[in-house]
Amino acid sequence: MQEDIDIVSNTKLLELVHLQTNTSFELPLQDVIRIGKPNDLIIPEVNVSSLPDTDIVSRQHAEIHRSKDSYYIVDNGSVNGTYLNDELLEPLRRYLLKLGDTISLGKGNKVAFILQHKLQAPSSSYLPASRTVFQPEAKKLVQQQNQTTQVDKTSKFIGLALMVASVIVFAANTQVGLFVRIPGVLLCISGAVFLLQRRFNRNFGWVLIALGIGIIIFTGNLLASVNLLAIVCAAALFVVGYLLMRTGKVFGYGIDALLKGKFFKK
């Protein structure tokens, strides 16, 4: 059973342990503990900027409030939300914390922490002082997180095949014209010459090439015909393939469920 924080003695420090990297953040004994990423004015006590996948974390994402011996989590109206044990928190509302609770910054448990006692390392020389010893709940959650983030080879292969198929569908239904305005070509050639000559400013060469490409696109006949339905189908194939490559799932369904038709039955 989980132990309420309000029965914990002040002499025992708490810490947040990042499940993806096993990084621990000691919670200082103060009334408000900020969680997020630093800006020019504020450096949060729990600075997650060095952790992976923190692009979904707001700069002032959440706070932990300490009242006597009780601890509360508060979402500061973050863009991607704060989750306590997979439940989305209502912004600016305090929720009581317990030992073993999981706090996720954003969806998908990409930036997830577990709350636990800070266990002091023994004084013997063979154990580093910075080592974090996990409670059984933390170990179990780490194992579950590692299992969910792995993508099997079949999903990766099918995802790659769908992405290639999207390119083929788009290319097969797009006619390329042959008429290109001469000024655009001349500008591109002039830009390349400027880039090859060290005595000239290279930025000027890039500007000429950009102007040349712009003239070719807007005055030429590069795309003589484009099938709108083909673009939609190619985009859908590409998105599905990308999701399978990265997560192994499409809208929460794995490749096995998709092949068996469970996605369409629901």
N, C-alpha and C positions, 0 to 999 in steps of 0.2 A: 504494500500500500504506500501511496505517496504521503509524505509528511508535510504539513502546512508550514509555511515560512514563519507564521506568527508565533510558533512555539520554539523557534531557533534562538539560541543565545547570541548576543551581540558579539561575543568573542569568536564566533565562527564566521569566516568570510565566505562569500558566495562567488561563483564564477559562471560565465557563459562559455560553453565549449562549442566551437564551430564544427559541425558534424562532417563537413566535406574535407577539412584539412587538419582536424584535431587541434586547432589553435584555441587557446584559452584566454579569456578576458576577465580579469579580476574586477569585481564590482566594488568601487570605493564606498566607504561608509559616509554617504552624503544623501541629502533629501531627494535630489533629482539626478539621474544618471542618463545622459543623452546617448542615443544610438544612431549612427549614420556616417556621413562623410564630411570632412572638414571644408570650410570655406575661408574667406579672408578674415572673418570675424570670430568664428566659432570652431573649436576643435572638440568633437564629441569624446566623452570618456570611453565609449566603445567605438573605436574608429575602424570601420570595415573596409576602408579604401584599398587595402593591400590584399584582400581576399578575392577569389575568382567569382565571376558572374554578378558583381555588385553594380552593374549598370542599371539593374532594376531597383536599386536602393536609393531612396531620396536622401538629400543631405541632412535634413532633420527628420528622420524617418519615424522614430519612436522614442519613448522615454520610459525608464523604470523609476517609479516613485517609492521612496522608503518612508514609512510611517511607523515609528517605534520599531517593532520587530517584524512588521508585515511589509511585503513588497508587492507592487502593482505594476502592470504593463499598460502603457497608453500609446495608441497610435496617433501621430500628429497630423492626420489627414494626408498621409503619404499617397503617392500616385498609384502604387501597386498594392497597397494594403499591408497589414500586419496580421499574421495568423498565429493563434495560440492553440496548440494541439489540433492543427488543421481546421480550426474554426476562424472565419474572418471576423476581426474585431471592428466594432463600431468606432469611428474616429472620435478622439477626445474623451473617451469613456475609460474609466479605470477597471482593470480586471485583476483579481487576486491571483498571485503566482504561488505555485507549489513546487517542491523539489521534484525534478524529473520532467517538468513541463518542457515542451518544445516550442520555441519561438521562431517563426519563419518570416523573413522580410521579403515580401512579394510572393507571387504564386509559384507552385511547382517545387517547393522546398529546395530551391537552388542555393539560398543563403539561410541556413537553418542552424539554430543553437539549442543546446539543452542546458537547463539550469541545475546546478548541483553545488554541493559544498566544495570549497577549495581545500583539497587534501594536501596537507603539508608533506613534503618529501622527507624521508629519514635523513639523519645527519651523516650516515655512512658514506664513504668516498666513492663507492661503486655505483651509486644512483645519482644522476644529475639532479640539481635542485629545481630545474625548470620542467622536469618531466610531469606530465599530467596523467593521473591514474583515473580511469573511467569507472563509474558505477555500472552495475549490470544493465540498467536501463539505457545508458549512453552507448554501451557496446552493441546492444541489440539494435538501436536506431541507426548506428553507423553502418552495420551490416545490411539493414534494410535499404538505406540510402544508396550504398554501393551497388546493390542488386538492381535497383530501379533505374540507375543512370547508365547501366551497360546496355549497349545496342548489339543484338546478334548479327552475325554475318549475313544471314538471309535478308533481314530488313535493309541492311546497308546495300546489298547487291540489287534488290528490287528497287530501292530508292534511286540508286544511280541509274538503273535502266530506265526508270520513268523520266528522270531528268534528261537523259539522252534522247528519249522518245519525244519529249516536248520540243527539243531543238529541231529534230527531224520533221515533226508535224508543222512547225512554224516555217522552216525552210522550204518544205515541199509545197506550201500554199502561198508562197510569196514570190512574185515575179520581180526580177531585178532589171531595171532599164539600162540602156547602154549610152544614153546621151548625157554628157557631162560638160558644163560650161568651161571654156578654155581659161578665163581669168582665175577661177578657183584652183585649177591645176597649176597655173603659173605662180600663184601666191604660195602654194604648198612647196613647190620646188625652190622658190626664193627663200622661204623659211628654212628649208633643209640646208641651203648654202650658207646662210647666216650661222646655223648651228655648227657647221663644219669649220668655219673660219673663227679662230680663237680671238682675233683682234676686234671682232664685233661683239656686241652685247647679245648673249644667248637668249635673253628674255624677248628681244625683238624678233628673233627667229621663231619662237613659240607663238608669238602674237600673229605673225604672218601665216603660220600653219593653221592656227585656229580660224583666222579670217577665211582662208582658202576652203577649209572644211565647211564652214558656215555657208559660203557661197555655193558650194557643190550641193549641199543639202537643200537649200531653199530655192535654187534656180535650176538644178539638174533634174534628172528623171531617174533617181536611184531606185525608188520603190514604185514601180509602175502599177502594181496591184497587190492589195493585201486582203486576205479573207478574214473578216472579223470573227467568224465562228472558229476558225483555226487558231486565232490568237487566244480566245477564251479557253479552248481545249488545251492548248499548249501551256497556258498559265496554270490551269488546274493540275495538269500532270506534273509540272515543275514544283508546285507547292506541295503536293502529296509526296513526291519523291524526296524533296528537301526535308519534310517532317520525318519520313522514315529513316533518312540518313542520320539525322541529328538525335531523334528521340526514340525511334523504333515504333512510334505510334502515330495514328492519324485521328485527331479529335478524341483521344483517349482510348482508341482501339488498336490492339497490336495486329501484326500481320496475320496471325493465326485466326483471329476473329474476323478479319476482313475476307480472308480466303474462304472461310466457312459460311459467310453470308450473315453473320450475327449483326453486323453494322446495319444491314438493310431490314432485318426483322424487327428491330426496335423502332 
